[in-house]
Structure formats: structure tokens, C-alpha cells
Amino acid sequence: MAPPSGADTLEVRQRYLRRRRSRPFDNRSRTAFWVVVGAATVWLCIGGFAVFVFGS
């Protein structure tokens, strides 16, 4: 989708911005996903280490 020029109507520019913002899995979602994956990985490592140390 090509960005609107200054000659386009306000309606065209607003529609472009709405579509651009509604992209699935944008940068914030991607960052949040990797933060959650990292946190889960850390918890699994801590849990595995605890089982290794205290389980025997």
C-alpha cells in the first residue's frame, strides 16, 4: 500500500493510517511476545536448577 500524498483527501489519509496501525503482530506485540518467552525460559531454568539441587 503506497502512502498517500499531500494531494489526497483527508479521508484517504485517515484510512491509510487506520490500516497501517491495525497490522497484526506489530513491533510492540513482537517485543511483548519475546519478553514472555524469555520470562518463561528463565522460570523453567530456575525450576530445573532447583529440582537438580534440592531433589537429590
N, C-alpha and C positions, 0 to 999 in steps of 0.2 A: 504494500500500500504506500503510495507516494505521499509525502507530506503536502498539505495544502499551501498554496501561495498566498500572498497578500491580496490578490485579486479575488480570491474565493469568498463566498458569503460566510457570515458568522456561523450559520447553521452547519455548513460543511466543515469548518474548523472545529466546532464543538463535537460533531460526530466523530471526527478523526481522533480527537483527544479521548473521548469515551472508549472507543475501540482499542486505542493504544494502552489505556490503563487497565483494560479488562483482560489482558493476556493471561492465560493460565500459567501458573508456576513462574512468576516473575522473580526478580532478584531477591526480594525480601523473603518470599516463600522458599526459595532455594537455600538461602542462608539459614532460615529457621529450621529447615529440614536437616541440614548438616549439623547444626547445633544439637538438635535432638538425637541424631545418630551418634555424635561424639559423646554426649552425656550418657547414652545407653551403653556405649562401649566402655566408658570409664567405670560405670557401675558394675558391668559384667567382669571387668578385670579386678576390681576391688573385691567383689564377691568370690571370684575364683581364688584369689590370693588368700582370703580369709578362710575358705574351706581347706585350702592346702596347708595353712599354718595351724588352724585350730581343729581341723578334722582328724588329725593323726595322733 
